[in-house]
Amino acid sequence: MTTHEKLQFIAGERRHGSSDTELTIIDPSTGEPITTGLAAATGDVDAAVAAARAAFPGWSRTTPAERSDIMLRWAEVLRSRSTELTALESRNGGKAIKLADGFDIPGVIDNVTFFATTARNLEGKASGEYSGDHTSSIRREPIGVVGSISPWNYPLQMAAWKILPAVAAGNTIVLKPSELTPLTSLLFAETAKEAGVPDGVVNILTGAGRIAGQALIEHPDVDMVSFTGSTPVGKQVAAAAAGSVKRVHLELGGKAPFVVFDDADIEAAARGAVAGSLINAGQDCTAATRAYVQRPLYENFVRRVAELMDEVKVGPADDTDTDMGSLISLKQRDQVAAMVDRARDSGAKVVRGGRIPKHTPTAGAYYEPTLIVDATQDSEIVQQEIFGPVLVVLPFDTDDEAITLANDTPYGLAASAWTQNVYRAQRATREIQAGCVWVNDHIPIISEMPHGGYKASGFGKDMSTYSFDEYTNVKHVMSDITGEAHKGWHDLIFGRH
């Protein structure tokens, strides 16, 4: 008889899912199972939402200072368990442990401390007598119960980006992480309870999107929906939420351009391109996936990127010498491989990689760092999200052409411009249609600044005070200060008396 782990966290305790569907959580770097459990059914969604609804009145009435103090304790609990979180995040996601240790876990702890302070920084228009006869003020109030869905590429960070601004603003939340990577989200909820977050404020459901996710989005007691994932699924989420006019926050796909002008530092650009395209095995919506290089630098850039890709060590996630771990699953690896094969068949040239590495565990979902040239602008490999360790490089001639090519996809999440000319840099940051444009770097994020896209990359922001704003309602309160029964505007109805 299989011993199941409790993969749900509802009303402050771990529970078994009530469905008959067994989930096996895999380490994709080895293909070995980590644990098994039962998936959430619609009844579990009802229970989690009910727990969040019951907890909302008390949590929403806590003062910002009280929420801040609890969240600061939460950060300390996370620090004390960072080694455990690092190992679990690496193993469940198949990512290099140095990435989990140097980026994922420190980033989450920093996010917690940031939102702990943001809870006490409610901004709004100053109170005042704007009409002359009334005092106006602004209240910032929590929305209610938030239903969130997070992806598998950065399991803990994406869970934190959903949970932290919501609870800092006084909301309660039900989060459904990807059923592939729920383990650190569950541990995150447990650390919240340990820090003093009341039961029911943070709830985690592990189950299939078409069952638990759909039920969560459509639930009548969910007041807001926040989703991070692919653009096609994001459209479905928006359509489902529209039925009950829920507030919707969407962080969707990306196809980040990496624009290298002819005055750029070519070594810096090449290193940035390799790091920016291979981080987390390329499973990053802001990854540098299509580089546009001005023709005088093009050949040297391609050569140097190929050399640097050869230096990247692909291997088991738990090896501290590994630079790049596996993809999330064999299915994802095969999808990436198929895109590369179709690009090759259509005339593109694979300069480096383009195959499964031979020295890695055979059951792991590995793919080599891959460099492609000679693709056309309208090809699938240039236009569509790959979500794997693949960089496509194309040449351009003029600055106008570079901006046009950079904007020539449905997406607009992130981009970068590489130049030593301040005017070129300013033009690129102004004219490239993306929620973030880096100059002479690609990928760094900070808690104080927003993350979110344009166009088919969605709307709304993660991190920063802009994210906090997403989870509040703005209420105008207007109070008469004259004490007069007859107001001047009444003459519009009663006439003059």
Backbone torsions as a table, in degrees:
resi	resn	phi	psi	omega
1	MET	NA	132.1	-178.7
2	THR	-73.8	133.2	173.7
3	THR	-90.7	118.5	-175.3
4	HIS	-95.7	141.2	171.5
5	GLU	-84.1	148.6	176.9
6	LYS	-79.2	110.5	-173.3
7	LEU	-103.3	12.0	175.5
8	GLN	-118.3	147.9	174.5
9	PHE	-128.9	105.0	-173.0
10	ILE	-132.0	129.8	177.5
11	ALA	54.5	38.5	173.0
12	GLY	85.7	10.0	179.7
13	GLU	-143.7	152.1	175.3
14	ARG	-76.3	138.5	-179.9
15	ARG	-137.8	158.9	168.9
16	HIS	-77.6	146.9	170.0
17	GLY	-68.2	154.0	-176.4
18	SER	-96.9	3.3	177.6
19	SER	-85.1	172.2	175.5
20	ASP	-92.9	0.0	-176.1
21	THR	-82.6	121.6	179.4
22	GLU	-90.4	130.6	175.4
23	LEU	-105.1	131.2	172.7
24	THR	-110.4	118.2	-179.1
25	ILE	-88.1	122.3	-171.2
26	ILE	-106.4	144.2	164.7
27	ASP	-85.3	105.5	-173.3
28	PRO	-70.6	-12.3	177.7
29	SER	-80.2	-17.2	178.3
30	THR	-123.3	-19.7	-173.9
31	GLY	79.9	4.3	-177.4
32	GLU	-90.6	146.1	177.9
33	PRO	-71.5	143.5	174.5
34	ILE	-96.0	-46.7	179.8
35	THR	-162.9	169.9	175.6
36	THR	-131.4	157.2	177.8
37	GLY	-167.0	176.2	-179.3
38	LEU	-98.4	137.1	-177.0
39	ALA	-73.4	158.5	176.5
40	ALA	-71.5	143.2	171.7
41	ALA	-109.6	177.6	-178.1
42	THR	-61.1	-30.8	177.1
43	GLY	-63.5	-35.0	176.7
44	ASP	-68.9	-36.2	175.7
45	VAL	-61.7	-45.7	178.1
46	ASP	-58.8	-42.9	-178.5
47	ALA	-66.0	-41.9	-179.5
48	ALA	-67.0	-42.8	179.2
49	VAL	-66.3	-39.5	177.7
50	ALA	-62.6	-40.1	177.8
51	ALA	-63.6	-42.1	178.6
52	ALA	-66.2	-39.8	178.6
53	ARG	-64.9	-41.6	-180.0
54	ALA	-66.9	-33.0	-178.2
55	ALA	-81.2	-17.9	-172.7
56	PHE	-62.1	-47.3	-177.1
57	PRO	-56.7	-45.4	-179.2
58	GLY	-67.6	-45.8	-177.9
59	TRP	-67.7	-38.8	-178.2
60	SER	-68.4	-23.7	-179.7
61	ARG	-91.4	-3.8	172.9
62	THR	-66.5	152.1	179.3
63	THR	-76.9	156.4	174.4
64	PRO	-53.2	-37.7	179.7
65	ALA	-64.4	-39.8	179.3
66	GLU	-65.9	-43.4	177.4
67	ARG	-64.2	-40.1	179.9
68	SER	-61.6	-45.4	-179.0
69	ASP	-61.0	-42.6	179.3
70	ILE	-63.8	-42.2	-178.2
71	MET	-69.0	-32.4	175.2
72	LEU	-66.7	-37.0	174.3
73	ARG	-65.7	-36.0	178.1
74	TRP	-59.8	-43.2	178.5
75	ALA	-60.6	-38.2	179.6
76	GLU	-68.2	-39.2	176.5
77	VAL	-61.4	-43.5	179.2
78	LEU	-62.3	-40.8	177.6
79	ARG	-60.8	-40.4	-177.7
80	SER	-69.2	-20.4	-178.5
81	ARG	-116.1	20.6	-174.5
82	SER	-64.5	-34.7	179.0
83	THR	-64.0	-43.4	177.8
84	GLU	-63.7	-44.4	179.4
85	LEU	-64.1	-41.3	-179.7
86	THR	-60.8	-48.9	-178.3
87	ALA	-63.1	-41.0	-177.6
88	LEU	-71.3	-39.8	178.6
89	GLU	-64.2	-41.0	178.3
90	SER	-64.4	-47.0	-175.3
91	ARG	-69.2	-44.1	-177.3
92	ASN	-70.2	-30.7	-179.4
93	GLY	-97.6	-8.5	-177.8
94	GLY	71.0	15.5	-175.8
95	LYS	-91.1	153.2	179.1
96	ALA	-54.6	134.2	-175.4
97	ILE	-64.6	-27.0	178.7
98	LYS	-69.7	-25.4	175.3
99	LEU	-72.4	-45.0	178.0
100	ALA	-62.5	-40.2	-176.3
101	ASP	-76.0	-34.6	-175.1
102	GLY	-97.8	-12.2	-175.0
103	PHE	-131.8	-58.9	-171.2
104	ASP	-62.2	-56.9	-173.1
105	ILE	-72.0	-46.1	175.3
106	PRO	-59.1	-36.5	178.7
107	GLY	-63.2	-40.9	179.2
108	VAL	-65.2	-45.5	-179.9
109	ILE	-61.9	-39.7	177.5
110	ASP	-65.5	-39.5	176.4
111	ASN	-59.7	-41.0	-179.8
112	VAL	-63.2	-46.8	-179.3
113	THR	-66.3	-35.6	178.2
114	PHE	-62.6	-50.5	-177.3
115	PHE	-71.9	-21.8	172.2
116	ALA	-62.2	-39.3	178.5
117	THR	-80.8	-32.6	179.1
118	THR	-64.0	-31.1	178.6
119	ALA	-55.7	-26.4	-177.9
120	ARG	-99.9	12.8	-175.0
121	ASN	-126.2	64.6	180.0
122	LEU	-81.7	114.6	-177.1
123	GLU	-98.5	149.9	177.3
124	GLY	-175.3	172.1	-179.8
125	LYS	-65.6	144.3	-179.2
126	ALA	-63.1	142.8	173.0
127	SER	-62.8	143.9	-179.0
128	GLY	-178.0	171.5	-178.9
129	GLU	-97.7	80.1	-175.1
130	TYR	-74.8	-29.6	178.0
131	SER	-91.9	-14.8	-175.2
132	GLY	94.7	-31.1	-177.0
133	ASP	-110.7	0.3	-177.2
134	HIS	-139.6	153.0	167.1
135	THR	-99.5	129.5	177.2
136	SER	-109.7	142.3	174.2
137	SER	-144.5	164.0	-178.8
138	ILE	-114.8	130.0	170.9
139	ARG	-105.1	138.9	173.5
140	ARG	-109.4	115.3	-173.0
141	GLU	-123.0	146.7	176.1
142	PRO	-64.1	154.7	-175.5
143	ILE	-81.9	-40.2	-178.1
144	GLY	141.9	-127.8	179.1
145	VAL	-93.7	125.9	179.7
146	VAL	-104.2	131.5	173.2
147	GLY	-106.7	117.6	-174.1
148	SER	-123.4	148.4	176.6
149	ILE	-128.6	125.3	-177.6
150	SER	-117.0	156.2	-173.5
151	PRO	-93.0	-177.5	-175.2
152	TRP	-95.7	-9.7	-171.5
153	ASN	-75.1	-38.0	172.7
154	TYR	-129.4	76.4	-168.4
155	PRO	-55.2	-49.4	-175.9
156	LEU	-76.7	-42.1	179.4
157	GLN	-62.9	-43.2	-179.2
158	MET	-67.6	-35.3	174.4
159	ALA	-63.2	-43.5	-179.8
160	ALA	-63.8	-41.6	-180.0
161	TRP	-61.9	-28.2	177.2
162	LYS	-82.4	-48.8	-170.6
163	ILE	-72.4	-45.2	-167.4
164	LEU	-64.8	-51.5	179.6
165	PRO	-65.0	-32.2	-180.0
166	ALA	-63.8	-51.6	-176.3
167	VAL	-74.8	-30.3	177.2
168	ALA	-62.1	-33.3	180.0
169	ALA	-83.7	-3.3	177.6
170	GLY	99.7	7.4	176.2
171	ASN	-84.7	166.8	166.1
172	THR	-111.9	162.7	-169.9
173	ILE	-144.4	145.6	168.1
174	VAL	-119.8	116.5	-178.2
175	LEU	-109.2	130.4	170.0
176	LYS	-108.4	102.6	173.4
177	PRO	-74.2	168.5	173.5
178	SER	-56.9	138.8	177.7
179	GLU	-65.9	-12.9	176.0
180	LEU	-78.0	-29.1	-170.8
181	THR	-138.5	59.9	-177.0
182	PRO	-90.0	-9.2	-162.3
183	LEU	-67.8	-42.4	180.0
184	THR	-75.6	-26.0	174.8
185	SER	-65.1	-40.6	176.8
186	LEU	-63.6	-42.7	178.7
187	LEU	-66.4	-35.7	177.4
188	PHE	-60.7	-43.1	178.2
189	ALA	-65.2	-37.8	178.2
190	GLU	-65.0	-39.7	178.3
191	THR	-67.6	-31.6	175.6
192	ALA	-61.9	-45.3	178.0
193	LYS	-62.3	-43.0	179.3
194	GLU	-59.9	-32.7	-178.8
195	ALA	-81.1	-12.9	178.5
196	GLY	112.9	6.4	173.9
197	VAL	-66.4	125.4	-175.7
198	PRO	-61.6	151.8	177.7
199	ASP	-57.5	138.1	177.9
200	GLY	91.9	-14.3	178.8
201	VAL	-71.8	-41.5	178.7
202	VAL	-121.1	121.3	-179.9
203	ASN	-129.2	142.7	-178.0
204	ILE	-124.6	129.2	175.7
205	LEU	-115.1	131.0	175.5
206	THR	-111.4	114.2	-179.0
207	GLY	-175.5	177.4	-177.1
208	ALA	-71.0	146.1	179.7
209	GLY	-62.3	-39.2	-175.9
210	ARG	-71.7	-13.0	178.6
211	ILE	-112.4	-72.1	-177.2
212	ALA	-67.5	-41.8	-179.4
213	GLY	-64.2	-47.0	179.9
214	GLN	-62.0	-44.4	-180.0
215	ALA	-63.7	-36.1	179.2
216	LEU	-66.7	-46.2	-178.6
217	ILE	-62.7	-39.9	-174.8
218	GLU	-89.1	-2.7	-173.1
219	HIS	-64.0	131.7	-176.3
220	PRO	-66.3	-20.5	-179.7
221	ASP	-95.9	7.6	173.2
222	VAL	-95.7	125.9	-173.8
223	ASP	-94.3	-21.3	-177.8
224	MET	-148.3	146.5	177.9
225	VAL	-121.5	132.5	175.2
226	SER	-127.2	127.7	-174.6
227	PHE	-133.7	135.3	169.3
228	THR	-122.9	126.2	-178.9
229	GLY	169.4	-156.3	-175.4
230	SER	-73.2	156.5	179.1
231	THR	-64.0	-43.5	178.2
232	PRO	-58.3	-42.3	179.3
233	VAL	-70.8	-35.0	177.0
234	GLY	-59.0	-37.8	176.7
235	LYS	-63.4	-39.1	178.3
236	GLN	-66.2	-39.4	178.5
237	VAL	-62.2	-46.6	-179.3
238	ALA	-61.6	-41.4	-179.7
239	ALA	-65.8	-41.0	-179.4
240	ALA	-67.7	-39.5	-179.1
241	ALA	-71.1	-25.6	-177.3
242	ALA	-64.3	-26.3	-178.2
243	GLY	-60.2	-31.9	178.7
244	SER	-115.1	13.9	176.1
245	VAL	54.3	45.2	175.0
246	LYS	-75.2	149.4	168.7
247	ARG	-66.1	139.9	-175.7
248	VAL	-127.0	135.7	175.3
249	HIS	-125.8	123.4	-174.8
250	LEU	-127.8	124.0	170.6
251	GLU	-117.9	109.2	-166.9
252	LEU	-114.6	-155.7	-171.4
253	GLY	-69.8	171.1	179.1
254	GLY	-148.4	161.8	177.5
255	LYS	-148.6	68.0	-165.5
256	ALA	-65.5	125.2	172.3
257	PRO	-79.7	147.1	-178.5
258	PHE	-127.2	96.0	-167.6
259	VAL	-98.3	118.5	-176.8
260	VAL	-112.4	109.8	178.6
261	PHE	-83.1	165.4	-170.2
262	ASP	-73.4	-6.1	175.2
263	ASP	-102.9	9.6	-177.2
264	ALA	-71.7	156.2	169.6
265	ASP	-73.9	106.1	-170.6
266	ILE	-66.8	-33.4	178.3
267	GLU	-67.5	-43.7	178.1
268	ALA	-62.9	-42.1	-178.7
269	ALA	-66.1	-42.9	-179.6
270	ALA	-63.8	-44.3	178.2
271	ARG	-64.6	-40.7	177.7
272	GLY	-62.9	-37.6	-179.5
273	ALA	-67.9	-41.2	-180.0
274	VAL	-68.2	-47.9	179.3
275	ALA	-64.3	-41.6	-176.6
276	GLY	-72.6	-22.6	179.1
277	SER	-93.8	-21.5	-174.2
278	LEU	-105.9	-10.2	179.9
279	ILE	-55.9	134.4	-179.0
280	ASN	55.7	36.3	-178.3
281	ALA	57.4	31.0	179.1
282	GLY	77.1	2.7	-178.7
283	GLN	-87.4	68.3	-175.0
284	ASP	-147.1	126.9	-175.6
285	CYS	-68.8	-14.6	176.3
286	THR	-103.6	5.8	-176.8
287	ALA	-57.1	146.9	175.4
288	ALA	-74.5	104.1	-175.0
289	THR	-110.9	-20.5	178.9
290	ARG	-138.1	111.9	-179.3
291	ALA	-98.3	130.2	173.8
292	TYR	-109.8	119.7	-173.4
293	VAL	-122.2	128.0	179.9
294	GLN	-61.8	139.6	-165.6
295	ARG	-52.2	-39.1	179.7
296	PRO	-59.8	-25.0	-179.6
297	LEU	-102.2	-6.5	-167.1
298	TYR	-57.9	-54.2	-175.1
299	GLU	-63.8	-43.4	179.7
300	ASN	-66.9	-34.9	177.9
301	PHE	-64.9	-47.1	179.7
302	VAL	-60.4	-44.5	179.8
303	ARG	-60.8	-45.7	-176.3
304	ARG	-70.1	-38.7	176.6
305	VAL	-61.2	-42.1	178.7
306	ALA	-61.1	-42.9	178.7
307	GLU	-62.4	-43.9	-178.5
308	LEU	-69.1	-35.8	176.6
309	MET	-62.7	-33.2	178.3
310	ASP	-64.3	-22.4	-178.5
311	GLU	-84.6	-12.7	-176.0
312	VAL	-77.0	124.7	-179.3
313	LYS	-90.4	118.3	176.2
314	VAL	-98.2	130.1	-178.2
315	GLY	-174.6	-169.9	-176.1
316	PRO	-57.1	144.5	-175.3
317	ALA	-62.4	-33.7	-174.4
318	ASP	-86.3	1.1	178.4
319	ASP	-85.4	120.1	-177.2
320	THR	-66.0	-15.3	176.7
321	ASP	-88.0	-8.0	-179.4
322	THR	-70.9	130.4	174.9
323	ASP	-90.0	-37.3	-177.9
324	MET	-137.2	124.6	179.5
325	GLY	-86.5	-150.4	-176.2
326	SER	-91.3	171.0	166.5
327	LEU	-78.3	175.0	-171.6
328	ILE	-71.6	-24.9	-176.4
329	SER	-163.1	162.7	174.6
330	LEU	-63.7	-33.9	177.7
331	LYS	-61.9	-45.7	179.4
332	GLN	-65.4	-41.7	177.2
333	ARG	-59.2	-43.9	-178.7
334	ASP	-67.0	-33.0	176.9
335	GLN	-66.8	-41.8	177.3
336	VAL	-63.6	-46.7	179.9
337	ALA	-59.6	-39.2	-179.7
338	ALA	-66.5	-38.2	177.1
339	MET	-64.1	-42.4	178.3
340	VAL	-64.1	-42.6	178.8
341	ASP	-62.4	-41.1	178.8
342	ARG	-66.3	-35.9	176.8
343	ALA	-65.1	-42.8	178.5
344	ARG	-62.4	-43.5	-179.4
345	ASP	-66.1	-26.2	-178.8
346	SER	-90.6	5.4	173.5
347	GLY	113.5	-6.4	176.8
348	ALA	-73.0	157.3	-178.5
349	LYS	-111.5	129.4	175.3
350	VAL	-91.2	109.5	-176.4
351	VAL	-80.9	-40.5	178.4
352	ARG	-139.9	145.9	173.9
353	GLY	76.6	-138.3	-179.3
354	GLY	79.3	23.3	179.7
355	ARG	-157.3	172.1	177.3
356	ILE	-82.4	127.2	-179.2
357	PRO	-65.6	145.8	-174.7
358	LYS	-86.3	-21.1	-172.3
359	HIS	-93.9	4.0	-178.9
360	THR	-97.7	163.1	178.8
361	PRO	-54.7	131.5	-172.2
362	THR	-64.0	-27.1	-179.7
363	ALA	-87.7	-4.1	179.9
364	GLY	-82.6	157.4	-175.3
365	ALA	-95.3	63.2	-174.3
366	TYR	-95.2	152.4	173.2
367	TYR	-148.8	141.2	-175.8
368	GLU	-70.7	148.7	168.2
369	PRO	-54.8	129.8	-168.5
370	THR	-127.2	133.4	179.2
371	LEU	-121.7	127.3	-176.0
372	ILE	-125.1	138.5	173.7
373	VAL	-130.0	173.9	176.2
374	ASP	64.9	20.8	171.9
375	ALA	-82.9	157.7	177.4
376	THR	-93.7	155.2	-176.9
377	GLN	-60.2	-32.8	-177.5
378	ASP	-90.5	6.7	-177.3
379	SER	-77.0	158.3	-179.8
380	GLU	-57.1	-42.2	-174.7
381	ILE	-65.7	-23.3	178.5
382	VAL	-93.3	-32.9	-172.6
383	GLN	-92.2	-29.3	-172.1
384	GLN	-109.4	151.6	-179.3
385	GLU	-66.0	131.3	-179.5
386	ILE	-93.5	-45.9	-177.5
387	PHE	58.9	49.0	176.8
388	GLY	-158.6	176.4	-172.6
389	PRO	-80.6	63.9	-173.1
390	VAL	-129.7	128.0	175.6
391	LEU	-119.8	128.4	175.9
392	VAL	-106.9	131.7	-178.3
393	VAL	-117.0	129.4	178.4
394	LEU	-129.1	147.8	178.7
395	PRO	-88.9	159.0	169.6
396	PHE	-142.6	163.5	-176.8
397	ASP	-107.2	-49.1	-174.0
398	THR	-115.2	160.6	178.2
399	ASP	-61.8	-39.1	177.6
400	ASP	-58.6	-42.8	179.9
401	GLU	-64.1	-39.2	-179.1
402	ALA	-60.8	-45.7	-179.8
403	ILE	-65.3	-41.5	179.4
404	THR	-61.5	-46.3	-179.9
405	LEU	-65.7	-40.3	-179.5
406	ALA	-59.9	-37.5	-177.3
407	ASN	-87.3	-2.8	-172.4
408	ASP	-88.3	57.6	166.5
409	THR	-148.1	166.5	177.8
410	PRO	-69.1	-16.2	-170.1
411	TYR	-94.0	165.1	177.7
412	GLY	-162.5	54.5	-177.4
413	LEU	-91.3	-50.6	-176.2
414	ALA	-151.0	162.9	-179.9
415	ALA	-162.9	167.4	171.5
416	SER	-144.7	152.9	178.0
417	ALA	-127.6	134.4	-176.0
418	TRP	-118.9	111.5	-177.1
419	THR	-165.8	155.1	174.0
420	GLN	-103.9	7.8	-179.6
421	ASN	-101.5	116.5	-174.5
422	VAL	-62.3	-32.8	-178.4
423	TYR	-72.3	-39.0	174.7
424	ARG	-62.6	-43.3	-179.1
425	ALA	-62.3	-44.0	-179.6
426	GLN	-65.1	-38.9	178.6
427	ARG	-64.5	-43.6	-179.0
428	ALA	-62.2	-44.0	-178.9
429	THR	-67.8	-27.6	-179.6
430	ARG	-80.4	-38.1	-168.9
431	GLU	-102.4	-19.7	176.4
432	ILE	-75.1	128.7	-174.3
433	GLN	-88.1	89.3	-178.8
434	ALA	-155.0	152.5	-179.6
435	GLY	-71.6	-20.5	176.0
436	CYS	-142.3	131.0	173.8
437	VAL	-126.3	115.0	175.5
438	TRP	-87.1	151.7	174.2
439	VAL	-118.3	120.1	179.9
440	ASN	58.7	32.9	170.9
441	ASP	-166.6	169.2	178.9
442	HIS	-156.8	123.7	173.6
443	ILE	112.3	-38.1	-172.8
444	PRO	-54.0	138.3	176.3
445	ILE	-130.0	154.1	178.4
446	ILE	-138.4	149.9	-175.2
447	SER	-61.1	-30.7	-174.2
448	GLU	-76.9	-13.1	-175.3
449	MET	-117.4	147.8	-171.8
450	PRO	-77.6	155.1	176.2
451	HIS	-129.3	118.7	-179.6
452	GLY	175.5	167.6	-166.0
453	GLY	-119.0	179.2	170.8
454	TYR	-108.7	168.6	169.3
455	LYS	53.1	-134.5	-175.8
456	ALA	-75.7	3.7	174.6
457	SER	-86.0	1.6	172.2
458	GLY	103.0	-167.2	-179.1
459	PHE	-150.1	155.0	-173.5
460	GLY	97.1	163.0	-174.7
461	LYS	-124.3	145.0	167.0
462	ASP	-103.8	158.4	-176.4
463	MET	58.0	170.8	174.8
464	SER	69.9	172.2	176.4
465	THR	-68.0	-22.3	175.8
466	TYR	-63.5	-36.8	176.5
467	SER	-66.7	-42.9	177.6
468	PHE	-55.7	-41.2	179.5
469	ASP	-59.6	-33.7	-178.2
470	GLU	-58.6	-28.7	-172.2
471	TYR	-103.0	21.9	176.8
472	THR	-129.7	150.8	168.6
473	ASN	-96.5	141.7	177.6
474	VAL	-101.7	121.0	-178.8
475	LYS	-118.2	128.7	175.3
476	HIS	-91.9	125.3	175.8
477	VAL	-111.3	125.3	-176.0
478	MET	-127.2	122.1	-174.3
479	SER	-122.8	130.9	176.2
480	ASP	-63.7	139.1	178.0
481	ILE	-118.8	7.6	-176.2
482	THR	-96.0	-30.5	-174.5
483	GLY	74.5	5.8	-178.4
484	GLU	-85.5	136.6	177.1
485	ALA	-70.8	-36.7	-179.9
486	HIS	-98.7	119.2	177.8
487	LYS	-97.6	151.7	-177.9
488	GLY	-57.2	-37.1	-177.5
489	TRP	-72.2	-15.3	176.8
490	HIS	-60.8	-24.2	179.8
491	ASP	-60.8	-21.7	177.8
492	LEU	-67.2	-22.5	-178.8
493	ILE	-106.9	-49.4	-174.1
494	PHE	-88.4	-15.0	-170.7
495	GLY	78.0	-178.5	-176.5
496	ARG	-88.3	136.3	179.5
497	HIS	-129.8	NA	NA
